[in-house]
Amino acid sequence: MFKEYSLPSGLLYFKYVYGGAEGPNTACLAKFLAYWRYNAMQKPKVCIIFTGGTISMTVDENIGAAIPTLSGEQILSMVYNIDKLAQIEIINFCEIPGPHMTFDKLFELKQIILDKLAQDDISGVIVTHGTDTLEETAYFLELTIDNTKPIVVVGAMRNSSELGYDGPSNLAAAVCTASSAKARNKGVLVVLNNEVNLASEVTKTNTLSLDTFRSPYGPVGIIDNNDLILYRDIARRQYIEADKIERRVDLIKAVMDMDDRLIKFAVDSGARGIVIEGLGRGNLPVKMIAGIKYALSIGVTVVIVSRCNAGRVFESYGYEGGGKELATLGAIMGGEMRGPKARIKLMLALGAGMDKQEIIQLF
């Protein structure tokens, strides 16, 4: 007979019991391997790519602050019984905090994801990530990977040395999502706090809350009883075929009575694109307009979005500095995008060699 034990790692361990004495047995081993193969075939296989972030951190007693220390295997060992849901493959890509992520690393990460998605036995891919830049990485992957299999980005708001460490529960929810057939054709998904959000919509809204990642229209779904429950479908997806980016794209936030010094500095420093988080519906203080004209006159692409948390920009206002004037001058209205995502989209568009009309259609 077989006995099944749950080890701390959540893996299953089988022993053969014969005549009251436990010991190795050739027949038992054959049965065990057949049992294991059968169960493995019934479960989807998910690849988890670990990149660091708070989910991988512990507090270093010497400095009194959290740093990345945990490997993927160590984190996964705290996710109990996950093997009952899916087969897991681990890749330890890097061990860095969110603010250290770079576009060079993102292109490497993208290729690893594409290679894994191309494998017939892989049902989906999960990327663990620091939450400070998680939404930007998720959106980069959303724009650059055209695949029907689920891609999930996950993190944690508390490190493993804190009470209430949310890493294991978030990772478990990510596995539930990536292994679900219902997550196919949904693009890149961000999963934390048992909520599933679209990479194209979600943003970090609070510096410490566990439900910090929110979307203007709410989550696309939730994880309930280990099952992905979807509330709505996605309206559309965009894909930019680019193997490089235009790094010289700056993000400027408009404030009351601001002048054009930052715009002119960006242009004179070689910027090829500028994203401006405007006021309200996409309006700017009068003193900034000269800088907009200067940038456009020498071929710099200017995209206007709003500094508001939700809502789209539009050519509603005809006064000096209003959205109507900006659009007439040649600035591109960025719809309902927020600044960080608009910057990534413009970097990829310029890197792909798109002309202005193509970029206008993209936004």
KOLFIGU-246008 format. One record per atom (N, C-alpha, C): x, y, z; residue in one letter. Coordinates in steps of 0.001 Angstrom, whole numbers, plus 524288, in hexadecimal, padded with zeros to 5 digits. Example, Ala and Ser with C-alpha at 12.3 -4.5 7.8 and 13.67 -1.06 7.14 Angstrom:
% KOLFIGU-246008
833867E9C681E78a/8300C7EE6C81E78a/833907F31C81E78a/832327F73681BA8s/835667FBDC81BE4s/832648001E81EBEs/
//
This chain:
% KOLFIGU-246008
803437FB5180000m/800008000080000m/80365804E080000m/801008093C7FE77f/803B680E357FE72f/801D381190802EFf/8055B8148080529k/803EA8189C808CFk/805C181DCE80694k/802A8821CC80755e/803C3826E78050Fe/804F782ABC8096De/8096F82D5D80903y/80B088311580CFDy/80B928367880A8Dy/809DF83A7C80D5Bs/80AAE83FDA80BA3s/80F86841FE80E4Fs/8138D842F080B63l/818558452380D87l/817E584B0D80DD5l/81B7484DAE810C0p/81B478536C8111Dp/81B608561580BD3p/81DE5853A7807FAs/81E29855FC802C8s/819048559A7FFE1s/8155F85291801FFg/8106F851CF7FF49g/810A984D717FB4Dg/8153784AF67FABBl/815BB846AF7F6FFl/813B7841A37F979l/812A283DCA7F643l/81090838D47F83Al/814ED834CC7F892l/814C3831CA7FCE0y/818B482DC97FDA4y/815F2828997FEC5y/8176B824AA7FBF5f/814C481FA87FC7Af/8188781B857FEACf/816658185E80219k/81967813F780429k/8163A80EF0803ABk/8190880ADC80305y/8166E805CC802A6y/8166A8034180809y/811F78014A80981v/811857FEC780E9Dv/8102E7F90080DBFv/813877F5A780F9Fy/812AB7F00D80ED4y/813CE7ED29813F2y/810017EA56815C2g/810B67E74D81A94g/8120A7EAB081F37g/810627EFAF81F22g/811627F31F82393g/816B57F5B28235Dg/819FF7F45C81FABa/81F367F6BB81F45a/81F8E7F9DD81A43a/821547FE9481ACEe/821D2801F781639e/8272780113813C2e/82748800C180EA0g/82C3D7FFF980C0Eg/82BBE800388063Ag/830298006D80370p/8301C800B97FDB6p/82E357FB9F7FB5Ap/82BC37FC0C7F6CEn/829AE7F7757F43Bn/829437F8A87EE77n/82B4E7F5457EB26t/82B627F63F7E584t/825E57F6B87E348t/822757F3487E4F7a/81D117F3747E30Da/81A6D7F87E7E4BFa/81B8F7FA0A7E993c/8195A7FEEF7EB91c/81B3B8038F7E862c/82049803987E735l/82284807F17E440l/81FE7808627DEF0l/81F0E804027DC52a/81C85804127D734a/817008063F7D79Ba/8142E804907DBB5k/80EE28067C7DC7Bk/80EE280C577DDAAk/812AC80DE07E0E1f/8130A813677E23Cf/81404816BC7DD65f/817B5815027DA16l/818E8818077D561l/81435818537D1C0l/81159814117D13Da/80CA4814157CDFCa/8088C817C67D03Fa/807F4817987D57Fy/8043681B087D823y/805BE820C27D756y/80AD5821D77D7F9w/80CCA827317D775w/80BFF8293B7D1E8w/80D4A825F57CE08r/80CAF827A07C898r/806FA828A37C74Cr/803898254F7C927y/7FDF7826057C820y/7FC0B82B2E7CA5Cy/7FD7682C3B7CF42n/7FBB4831187D1B7n/7FE1B835DD7CF2En/80309835647CD99a/805A8839C57CB0Ca/8030183B237C5EEa/80144837117C325m/7FEAE837FD7BE23m/7F97283AB87BED2m/7F70E83A257C363q/7F1F683C7D7C447q/7F254842397C5DEq/7F702844097C73Ak/7F7A78494D7C93Bk/7FA5D84CCB7C53Ak/7F8B5851A97C4C5p/7FB7C8554E7C158p/800E1856897C385p/80460857E17C01Ek/809AA8593D7C1B9k/80A7B85F1D7C122k/80C518618D7C54Cv/80D15867307C563v/812D08685E7C680v/814FE86BFA7C396c/81A5E86DB97C485c/81A3D872D17C7A3c/81D11872F57CC00i/81D76877B57CF2Di/822F1879EF7CEA3i/8233887EC17CCC6i/82836881737CC1Di/828C68855B7D091i/82C97884807D3E4f/82D62887DC7D875f/8314C88C327D72Bf/82FC6891177D84At/8333E895847D726t/834C1898A57DBFEt/8328E897497E07Dg/833CE89A3E7E536g/82F1989D297E747g/82FF68A1DB7E965g/82BB28A4ED7EB96g/82A9D8A3857F13Eg/826D08A6267F38Ct/8257A8A54A7F905t/8240489FA07FA23t/821B989D067F658i/8203B897907F714i/824EF894207F845i/82992895DC7F6C2s/82E59892CD7F79Bs/831B9894F87FC0Cs/82FA0898BA7FF01m/832E089B87802CBm/832418999680862m/8368B89A2D80B50t/8369A8999A810F8t/8396389E5E8132Ft/8389589F658182Cv/83B278A3D881AADv/840B58A25581C2Dv/844728A55981A4Dd/849EF8A4B381BBDd/84AC78A75D82104d/84C1B8A458824FAe/84C9F8A68782A38e/8510F8AA7A82AA9e/854DF8AA198273Cn/859468ADBC8277Dn/857C38B342825DDn/854268B3B282223i/852938B8E182048i/84D088BA48821F1i/84A348B676823FBg/844F28B780825D8g/841058B8B082198g/841D58B67981CF8a/83E478B7668188Da/83E308B2908151Ba/83A138B237811D6a/839468AD9280EA1a/83C848ADB3809A7a/83EA48A93E80834i/8418A8A89680353i/8401B8A349800F8i/840BC8A2AA7FBCBp/83F8489D9B7F95Dp/8435F899647FB1Bp/841588950D7FD06t/844B5890C77FED6t/842A788B697FD53t/83D8F88AE17FC85l/83B2E885C07FBCEl/83B4B883FD7F61El/83C8687F197F550s/83C4E87CCF7F016s/836B387B437EED6s/835CD879E57EA03g/830A58781C7E87Dg/82F048733E7EB74g/832BF86FB37EC3Ae/8318D86AE67EF14e/82FF286C117F4B1e/8329E86FCD7F72Aq/8314E871267FC92q/82BE38739F7FCF8q/82A98877047F940i/8256C879787F951i/82135875617F860i/8221B872087F487l/81E3086E1F7F327l/81D5786A387F793l/82156869547FAD0s/820CE865AA7FF27s/81CCE8678480326s/81B8286C9380301m/817A186EB58069Em/8121786EA280455m/811A186CF07FF74v/80C7E86C967FCF0v/80AA4866F57FD56v/807EB865C18017Fy/8067C8605D802A9y/8025885E497FEDEy/8031E8594A7FD6En/7FF55856547FA44n/7FEBA858547F4AEn/8024185BAA7F2EDi/801BA85DBA7EDA0i/8027F859667E998i/805628553A7EB1Ed/80655850E27E78Bd/8015984DE47E649d/7FD5684E877E983k/7F85D84BF67E867k/7F56884EAD7E400k/7F6F5853737E2DFl/7F451856807DED2l/7F7338566A7D99Fl/7FC71856A97D9D0a/7FF798571A7D4FBa/805028550A7D5C6a/80760853847D176q/80CFA852857D172q/80FC7857C47D110q/8140A8584F7D3D5i/816C985D4F7D3FDi/81C5785CBB7D1FAi/81DCA8602C7CE6Ae/82337860A47CCB4e/82540865EF7CE89e/829ED866037D0BBi/82C1786ACE7D300i/830B386CBC7CFD2i/830C8871D37CED4i/83553874687CC89i/836C0879037D00Ci/83B6F878FC7D22An/83D6187D637D537n/84031881237D182n/83D49884EF7CF93f/83F57888867CB9Ef/842FE88C947CE02f/8413588F277D21Dc/84478892ED7D4E2c/84233893C27DA50c/844E5896B07DD82e/8433F897A27E2E3e/8440789D667E419e/840918A0AC7E1ECi/841298A6507E259i/83C1A8A8D07E450i/83C798AD687E6B3p/837B68B0497E81Bp/835518B2CF7E345p/830588B43A7E39Bg/82D9A8B68E7DF2Dg/830568BB3C7DCBBg/832658BEF27DFDAp/834EC8C3867DD85p/839E18C24E7DA69p/83BF88BD8C7DAE5h/840B88BC207D801h/83F8A8B9867D2C4h/83A9A8B8BD7D187m/839478B64E7CC8Am/83AB48B9FA7C811m/83CA78B7C97C3CFt/83E408BAD77BF43t/83BBC8B89A7BA50t/83BCD8BBAA7B627f/8399F8B9BF7B139f/83D088B57D7AEDBf/842228B5A07AFD7d/8457C8B15C7AE08d/843BD8AC347B06Ed/842AC8AC4A7B583k/840CD8A78E7B824k/83B678A5FD7B61Ak/838138A9D77B4F1l/832D68A89F7B310l/832F28A5DC7ADCCl/836848A7617AA5Ef/836E88A4B37A557f/838DB89F187A611f/83C7089E4B7A9D0e/83E22898F97AB14e/83994895CA7AD41e/836B1898337B0D4l/83235895A07B336l/82E1F894397AF23l/82D1D897D27ABA2k/82958896DC7A770k/82AD3892037A44Ek/82FD1891717A2FAq/8318488D0079FD1q/830E5887DC7A2C5q/8321F887F17A7D8i/83168883387AAFEi/82BA8881AA7AB15i/8283E885877ABC2i/8229C884717ABCFi/820DC882277A69Di/8229F8847D7A24Bl/8212D8827D79D21l/8230687CDF79C5El/827D287BC079E1Dd/829E28766D79DA4d/826978728F7A0BAd/824FC874297A563k/821D1870A77A8A6k/81C5086FF37A668k/81A018741E7A48Bl/814C9873C27A24Cl/814B38705279D6Cl/8192686FEA79AD2a/8197F86CB179617a/8198B866D979757a/81A758657779C49q/81A8185FF579DD6q/814E485DEE79E5Bq/813E28597F79C05d/80E9F8574879C24d/80CD2855F77A1A5d/8108E854927A51Ad/80F06852DF7AA5Bd/80E38857607AE26d/80F4785C287AC81i/80EA4860B37AFF0i/8094B8632E7AEFDi/80626863857B31Es/800EB865DA7B2B4s/800F986BBA7B372s/804B386DA97B685g/804F9873427B786g/80A09874A97BA40g/80B21879B97BA7Av/80FF887BAA7BCD5v/80EAA87FC37C0EFv/8116387F7F7C555i/810DF883567C98Bi/816138861D7CA42i/815DE88B377CB19v/81A8A88E4B7CC43v/819CB890DA7D195v/81D5288FC07D547t/81D29892927DA3Bt/8204D8979B7D993t/81E9489BC37DC43h/820E28A0E57DB20h/820168A4967DFBEh/823AC8A83A7E05Ag/822FE8AC5C7E435g/81E788AFD97E2B2g/81B438B15F7E680t/816708B42F7E545t/817518B9CE7E390t/81BDF8BC167E4B8d/81CC08C1947E34Fd/81C768C2807DD73d/81E418BEC47DA60t/81E228BF527D4A6t/81B308BAD27D219t/8183C8B7F07D521l/815788B35F7D31Dl/811CE8B4C17CEA3l/80EEB8B9147CF32e/80B208BA727CB1Ee/80DD28BBC47C5F9e/8129A8BDE87C63De/815698BF397C172e/817778BA5B7BEB8e/819A28B6C37C1BCt/81B588B1C87BF75t/816BF8AED37BD1Ft/8126F8AE9A7BFF1a/80DD58ABCF7BE04a/80BEA8AE2F7B8E4a/80BEC8B35E7B891y/80A028B5EA7B3D1y/80DDE8B5417AF4Dy/812E98B5537B079f/816DA8B4407AC73f/815EE8AED87AA1Bf/8151B8AAF77AD6El/814208A5A37AB87l/80EF78A5547A894l/80B0C8A83A7AA65e/805FB8A85A7A7B9e/806858AA4D7A220e/809B98AE527A15Bl/80A4E8B0A979C29l/80DE38AD8C79890l/811718AA7279AC8t/8157E8A80C79788t/814E58A22A796CAt/8112C89FB879973i/8106289A12798D8i/80AE78990D796CAi/80AA38967E7925Dd/805A88952478FF3d/804F688F3E79061d/8024B88D887947Fn/801B4887FA79582n/7FC978870C79866n/7FA2E882A07976Dt/7F52188186799E6t/7F5A887F3F79F60t/7FA3C87D207A0ACk/7FAED87AC17A5D1k/7FB3B87EED7AA17k/7F99587D9A7AED5p/7F9A4881737B310p/7FF29883217B4ADp/7FFB7888277B587i/8046C88A5F7B7D5i/802A588D817BC8Fi/804D088C427C119v/8032488EBB7C5F8v/807D7891347C89Ev/80730896097CA6Fv/80B40898B17CD71v/809448994C7D305v/80C9C897F47D6C7v/80AF5897CE7DC3Bv/80F44899F97DFBBv/80DCC89C047E437g/8119289DFA7E7FDg/80F6489D877ED73g/811B68A0687F111a/80FE88A0767F67Da/810BF8A5E57F8BDa/80D7E8A7557FC62m/80DEE8AC607FF00m/810BF8ABFB80440m/811318A74080656r/8140A8A66A80B3Br/818488A25B80A56r/81CDF8A34E80C95n/8211D89F9280BECn/8207389B0180FB8n/82397896FC80EFAs/822DE89221811EDs/8244D8929F817ADs/826C4896E78193Fs/827F3897C381EC0s/8237F89A7F8219Cs/81FA289C6181EB7e/81B4E89F3A82119e/816C989B9382266e/813C889D288265Cl/80EEF89A6A82776l/80B2D89B32822DFl/8088D897078216Fg/804D38977D81D21g/807598978C817CEg/80BEC8951F81741y/80E8F894B18122Fy/80AB78929680E1Ay/809CA895B780A04d/805D38945180620d/8080F891A98014Ad/80D1A890AA80142g/80F8288E3D7FCB4g/80D41888F27FB4Fg/80CF78853D7FEFCp/80AE98800C7FDAAp/805508801A7FBACp/801E6883287FE28s/7FC6B883417FC65s/7FBF6885BF7F702s/7FF03889D17F600n/7FEE588C437F0D5n/800FA888977ECA9n/8052D885C67EDF7l/807668821E7EA2El/803A087D9D7E92Al/800FA87BC87ED35a/7FD14877B07EC7Aa/7F8B9879847E8DCa/7F6E887E5F7E9A2a/7F2D3880817E63Da/7F4C6881137E0A3a/7F9B9882647E00Ca/7FBFD882D77DACFa/7FC1A87D957D813a/7FD64879697DAFBv/7FD69874287D8B2v/7F7DE8728E7D736v/7F41B873C77DA8Dc/7EE9F8729F7D93Dc/7ED0F875527D427c/7EF0187A0D7D35Bt/7EDB387D047CEA5t/7F07E87ADE7C9DAt/7F5A087A347CA4Aa/7F8BD8788D7C5C7a/7F7688730C7C402a/7F57386FD27C78Bs/7F42686A687C625s/7EE8A869D17C439s/7EB9A86E1F7C437s/7E61A86DE07C2A2s/7E57486EE37BCC9s/7E25A86BA57BA40a/7E13286C757B4B2a/7DE2E871887B3DDa/7DB81873597B7EBk/7D87B878317B777k/7DBF587D027B708k/7E10687C867B859a/7E4A1880F27B7FDa/7E70F881807B295a/7E5E587DE37AF0Fr/7E80087E357A9C1r/7E585882CE7A6D7r/7E89C885227A369n/7E6CC889837A025n/7E53988E567A352n/7E76488ED77A7FBk/7E62C893607AB3Ak/7EAC0897297AB9Ek/7EF0C895ED7A8FAg/7F3A0899467A95Dg/7F669898737AE82g/7F9B289C217AFE7v/7FCA389BC67B4CBv/7F91D89D687B950v/7F92889A317BD6Bl/7F5E589B2B7C1F7l/7F94089C367C6BFl/7F76A89FA07CA21v/7FA178A0D37CF0Dv/7F6BC89EA67D376v/7F91C89B587D6C3v/7F62C898AB7DADAv/7F88F899CA7E031v/7F59A89C4E7E385l/7F6EE89D087E908l/7F1D689D577EC1Al/7F20E89BB57F10An/7ED9489C387F48Cn/7E8C38995F7F272n/7E9B6895167EF8Fn/7E586891F97ED2Cn/7E263894FA7E91Dn/7E46B899547E740e/7E1F789C4D7E310e/7E53089BE17DE18e/7E28389B8F7D9B2v/7E51089B057D49Cv/7E3E189FEB7D16Bv/7E7FB8A2C07CFFDn/7E75F8A7967CD07n/7EA408A7497C7D6n/7E8788AA597C416l/7EB0E8AAA27BEFFl/7EFE18AE1C7BF61l/7F42B8AC667BCF8a/7F8F58AF7F7BCF9a/7F8248B4CA7BA65a/7F48E8B50D7B6AEs/7F3948B9F57B3E4s/7F0B78BDEF7B73Es/7EE6F8BC407BB9De/7EB438BFBC7BED6e/7ED7A8C0B87C441e/7F0088BCE77C676v/7F1318BD007CC0Cv/7F5968C0D27CD6Fv/7F5498C2E67D234t/7F9748C63F7D432t/7F9D68C5907DA12t/7FE6A8C6B57DC2Ak/7FF3D8C6797E1D1k/7FD2F8CB817E433k/7F9938CB147E7E9t/7F6D28CFAA7E9E6t/7F8358D11B7EF80t/7FAE48CD907F248n/7FC128CE8C7F7BBn/8016E8CC4B7F8FEn/8044C8CEDF7FC69t/809A48CD327FD7Et/80A078C853800DDt/805D08C6EC803B9l/806368C26E80736l/801818BECE80759l/7FD118C0568053Ds/7F8658BD118058Ds/7F8F48B81A8024Bs/7F6BF8B3E080447l/7F6FF8AEF08016El/7F3C88AF1B7FC6El/7EFBC8B26E7FC45d/7EC868B2ED7F78Ad/7EE1B8B7B17F457d/7F3208B8D17F44At/7F51F8BD8B7F1BAt/7F4498BD997EBD6t/7F4428B9067E94Ef/7F3C98B8F07E395f/7EE0D8B90E7E1FEf/7EC9D8BD5C7DF82r/7E72A8BE2D7DE11r/7E6C58C0337D87Er/7E22A8BF5B7D639s/7E10A8C11E7D0F0s/7DC548C4BB7D106s/7DC0D8C8727CD57p/7D7A18CC137CD36p/7D25B8C9577CCDBp/7D23A8C4CE7CA3Ey/7CD538C1FF7C97By/7CCD98BD3E7CD05y/7D04F8BCE27D0CEg/7D0378B8727D454g/7D3218B3C57D220g/7D3EE8AFC67D54Fp/7D6BD8AB287D36Fp/7D3B18A84B7CF34p/7D6968A5A27CBD6v/7D4098A27D7C7CBv/7D20289D687CA17v/7D41189BFF7CEB4g/7D2518973D7D13Cg/7D4B78969E7D6A1g/7D37A892397D925i/7D599891057DE4Bi/7D70388B3F7DE7Ei/7D9FB889D67E283i/7DADC884597E3AEi/7D78D882FD7E869i/7D42487F2D7E7B9d/7D0A587D817EBE6d/7D0AA877907EC1Cd/7D227875707F09Bn/7D25F86FC37F142n/7D5D986D3E7ED15n/7DA4D86FB97EC34n/7DE4286DE37E875n/7DC7686E197E2C6n/7D847870DF7E1B4d/7D62B871247DC66d/7D62F876C77DA7Ed/7D75D8777C7D580l/7D73887CAB7D31Bl/7D19F87DF47D193l/7CF8F882177D3E2i/7CA4A883ED7D2ACi/7CAD18890D7CFB2i/7C900889387CAD4l/7C97988DDE7C798l/7C46C891077C7B6l/7C502896387C847y/7C084899B87C85By/7BF5A89C077C2FBy/7C35B89CC97BFDEr/7C2A889F687BAD6r/7C6FF89DB57B727r/7C64B89EE57B230d/7CA3089D9B7AE44d/7CD4E8A2877AD02d/7D1888A1D57AA2Ai/7D4AB8A65B7A8A5i/7D2718A8BD7A3AEi/7D2BC8ADFB7A34Fa/7D08F8B0B279ECAa/7D41A8B01579A06a/7D9268B0BE79AD0r/7DCCF8B03579679r/7E24C8AF8A7989Er/7E5B38AD8279552r/7EB368AD07796B1r/7EE748AF9479272r/7F2F58B18E793EDq/7F68D8B3E87902Dq/7FBB98B10079055q/7FE338B0AD78BCFy/803378AE0678B64y/806DF8B15F78824y/80B998B22E78A1Ci/80F9B8B5237874Ai/814358B17C78645i/8153B8B0787815Ce/819A18AD1378000e/81EA58B0477802Ee/821728AFE07846Da/8262D8B30878522a/82A5B8AFCC787DAa/82F188AFFA785CCd/833758AD5578858d/8371D8B13D78AFBd/8357A8B62B78B0Ek/8386A8BA3678DD6k/834AB8BE9678F4Ek/836758C208792A3i/833598C6817943Ci/836678CB7F79346i/833928CFC379306e/836088D4ED792EEe/836658D6BE7989Be/83B218D69E79AB6r/83BDE8D7D77A041r/83B2E8DD9E7A181r/83BB08E0E779D8Fr/83B998E69179E99r/836018E8B479E8Dr/832E88E69C7A226v/82D868E8697A2DAv/82CDF8E9FB7A892v/82B468EEC37A977d/82ADC8F0D77AEC6d/8252B8F18E7B064d/824558F1787B57Bl/81F268F22C7B7C6l/81F428F7017BB42l/81BCB8FAA07BA27i/81B918FF8A7BD0Bi/81610900427BF38i/815C0901B57C41Ek/810B2902917C69Fk/80FA2908637C717k/80B3390A207C50Da/809CC90FAB7C530a/8076F911117CA86a/808CA915B87CC5Av/8068E917D27D126v/8051E91D917D044v/8025C91FC67D3D8m/800899252D7D356m/8050E928FC7D272m/8046892C737CE9Ad/80824930B27CD72d/80D7C92EB07CBB0d/80DA5929EF7C991m/81293927AF7C7BBm/8144292A497C2A5m/8196B92ACC7C1E1d/81B6492D017BCFCd/81D93928A97B988d/8207192A2F7B574d/82222926597B18Ad/827CB924A17B22Ad/82A4C925CA7B699r/82FD8924827B732r/830EB91EAB7B6B5r/82DC291B677B93Bl/82EB1915C67B906l/82DE9913A07B384l/82A0B915AD7B0C7i/8292E913EA7AB65i/82DE0915497A7FDi/82FA791A267A854k/8342091BCC7A523k/83915918DB7A6A4k/839BF917DB7ABAAf/83E4F914DD7AD5Df/83E2F90F607AB1Df/839A190CEB7AB35a/83921907A27A90Ca/83A6C907997A33Ea/8385090B627A067v/8395390BB379AC0v/83F1E90CA7799B8v/841619106079C77d/846E8911A579BA6d/84A8290D3979D5Fd/84888909BD7A0A6s/84B9E9053D7A268s/84B1C9009879EB6s/848069013779A8Eg/847A18FD1E7969Eg/842B88F9D6796CDg/83ED28FB73799C6a/839FA8F86679A11a/837798F7E8794B1a/835938F3337936Er/832BC8F25678E92r/82CDF8F21178F86r/82B778F19C79479g/825F18F190795DDg/8253A8F3B179B58g/820CD8F63779C44i/81F8C8F8447A173i/819DB8F7017A29Fi/818F68F4B47A71Bv/813A48F3D57A90Ev/812B08F7CB7AD60v/80E758FAAB7ACEFi/80D368FE9E7B0DEi/8081A8FD327B391i/808608FCAD7B8B1e/803A58FBE27BBC2e/8012E9013B7BCAAe/7FD349026B7B995g/7FAB0907867B9D3g/7F6AB907D97BE25g/7F43D90C577BE7Bl/7F03790D537C25Fl/7EAEB90B8F7C045l/7E7C9909337C3A2g/7E26F907D87C229g/7E209904D47BD18g/7DF26907027B960r/7DE0D904687B462r/7E29B904A57B083r/7E70C906BE7B25Bg/7EB9F907157AEFBg/7ECEC90CAF7AD9Fg/7ECFA9100A7B183n/7EE12915987B0CAn/7F334916FF7B36Dn/7F59291B677B1C5l/7FA9991CFC7B3E9l/7FAA8922C67B545l/7FDE1924477B921p/7FEA5929D97BA2Bp/800C892C967B557p/7FF639317B7B4C0v/800E29347E7B00Ev/806C1934897AF34v/809D2934EA7B36Ck/80F88935667B2E6k/812139307E7B0ABk/80F4E92C297B086m/811979275E7AE65m/81105927037A87Cm/80DA092A2B7A634i/80C5A9299D7A0A9i/8110A92AB879D20i/8142F92E8879E89a/818CD92FB079B56a/81C5E92AEC79AFAa/81CD2927F479F3Eg/820009233A79F31g/81DA891EFC79BC0g/8187991E9279BC5i/815D391ACE79861i/816EE91C1B792A7i/8166C9210A7914Ck/8176B922B578BEAk/81D1D921A578A6Ak/820A1922B078E01y/82636921D978D0By/8274891C0D78BFBy/825169189E78F33a/825ED912FE78E83a/823BA911187894Ca/81EF4912B178813l/81C77910EF7833Fl/81F449130377E6Cl/8217A917AC77ED6s/8240C91A2177A4Ds/828DC917357787Bs/82B369143377C06i/82FE79114877A78i/82EE990B5F77A50i/829F7909EF77A13g/8289D9047D7791Fg/8282B900F977DE3g/827F99033D7828Ev/8274C9000E7873Cv/821808FEB3787D1v/820598F9C7788B7t/81AF28F81178976t/819218F97178EF8t/814BF8FC2278F55v/812A18FDBA79466v/80D578FB207952Bv/80CCE8F8537998Fv/807E88F5B579AE0v/805C68F81F79FE4v/800C78F96F79FCAi/7FE2F8FBBE7A451i/7FA9A8F7BD7A6E4i/7FB748F6C97ABEDv/7F7E08F3917AF0Cv/7F6428F6CD7B3CBv/7F3398F48B7B739s/7F1748F7767BBD1s/7F44B8F5B37C0B9s/7F5138F9667C43Br/7F7518F7F57C949r/7F3288F5CF7CD00r/7EE408F5FB7CB6Bc/7EA088F3BE7CE8Fc/7EA908EDD07CEB8c/7E8518EB647D2B0n/7E8BD8E5B97D34An/7E56C8E2BD7CF59n/7E1698E53D7CD39a/7DDF38E2957C984a/7DBA28E6947C5C6a/7D9AD8E49F7C165g/7D7528E8117BD82g/7DAFD8E90F7B8F4g/7D8C48EA837B47Dr/7DBD68EB587AFC4r/7DC738F11A7AE8Cr/7E0A38F2477ABCCv/7E1678F79F7A9ECv/7DE418F8617A4F1v/7DCCF8FD557A3EBf/7D9BA8FE7A79F4Cf/7DA479044579E06f/7D90B905897992Ce/7D99390AF479758e/7D4D190E32798F1e/7D3AD90E4479DF6s/7CEE5910C679FDAs/7CF55916AE7A04Bs/7D4059188B7A184y/7D49C91E137A2DEy/7D7BA9210379EB9y/7D5839259C79D35g/7D7D5928A2798F4g/7DB0792D4779AABg/7DBAD92E0779FC3y/7DEDA932797A196y/7E4AD931507A0C8y/7E7F39354C7A173e/7ED8E934A57A0BFe/7EF9E9309B7A4A9e/7F22D92CA07A29Eg/7F412928647A5EEg/7F032923F27A680g/7EB76924B57A45Bg/7E77E920997A4A6g/7E8AA91C217A0EAg/7E606917BA7A1ADg/7E6F79131A79E7Bg/7E63F91405798B2g/7E278917657973Fk/7E18A91885791C0k/7E64791B1078F3Ek/7E89B91ED8791F3e/7ED3D9216978FD1e/7F1CB91D9A78F6De/7F28C91A6179359l/7F6E4916A27934Fl/7F66D912DF78EB7l/7F1B3910EF78DB5a/7F0DA90D6478957a/7F1AD9102B78424a/7EFF491510783D1t/7F0A29181A77F03t/7F66A9190777DE4t/7F97A919D378200l/7FF1A91A967815El/801D8915A277F72l/7FF89911207808Fg/801E590C3777ECDg/80320908667832Bg/801AA909AF78806a/80261905ED78C40a/7FE669018078BAFa/7FFDE8FCE578D6Ai/7FC868F84878D0Di/7F9968F7A079233i/7F47B8F726791E8m/7F15A8F64F79694m/7F16F8F084797F1m/7F2F58EF5179CCEg/7F4178E9EF79E5Ag/7EFA08E6DE7A0B2g/7EAC78E89B79FC5g/7E64B8E59C7A1ABg/7E62D8E53E7A790g/7E5298E0897A989e/7E4A88DFD77AF32e/7E9908DD917B1B2e/7EDE38DDC17AEF7m/7F2BC8DBA87B117m/7F4FA8DF3A7B548m/7F7B58DCE27B90Fr/7FAB88DFD07BCDCr/800558E0397BAE6r/803418E3D27BD2Cg/8086C8E5237BB3Dg/80C458E0AA7BA9Eg/80D368DD6D7BEA7p/811298D94A7BE1Dp/810098D57C7B9A9p/80B168D3FB7B8FDk/809C78D0657B4BDk/80A298D3167AF73k/808818D80A7AF2Fa/808E38DAF27AA41a/80E988DB6C7A896a/8120A8DC287AC4Fr/817A58DC797AB1Cr/819948D7657A8B1r/8181E8D2F67AB08i/819D08CDEF7A8ECi/817A78CD1C7A370i/812BB8CE727A2A6k/810668CDD479D74k/813348D13379967k/814718D60979AD3l/817248D9877972Bl/81CB58D7A579628l/81F628D5B679A1Em/824AE8D3A27996Bm/824AB8CF1A79591m/820DB8CB9D79617l/820898C7257928Fl/81EFA8C8D478D0Cl/81B528CC8378CAEa/819868CE5A7878Ea/81DF98D0EB78488a/820DF8D44478733l/8254C8D6CF7849Fl/829928D2DD7836Cl/82A628CF1C786E9g/82E498CB0C785EDg/82CDE8C7A67814Eg/827C88C70978052a/825F38C3ED77BE2a/825E88C70C776D1a/827468CC1A77728g/827818CF5877276g/8224B8D14D7708Bg/81E618D181773EEm/819408D36677255m/8196A8D93B77126m/8165D8DAD676D2Bd/815F08E06876C0Fd/811A28E2C476F73d/810E08E7D776EEEk/80D458EA8E7727Bk/807AE8E899771EBk/805E68E79F76D2Bq/800918E5D076C72q/7FFB68E07976EEAq/8039E8DD1576E90e/8033E8D7F877101e/8030D8D87A776EEe/806258DC267790Ei/8062A8DCF677EB3i/800F78DF2D78087i/7FEBD8E2B077D68i/7F9948E4D077EBFi/7F5988E07077F02i/7F5B78DCD877B45q/7F2078D87277B50q/7F2FB8D4DC77FF7q/7F7E08D46478189l/7F9468D10A785E9l/7F6F68D31F78B01l/7F7048D83778B8Ef/7F5018DA9879051f/7EF1A8DB8779004f/
//
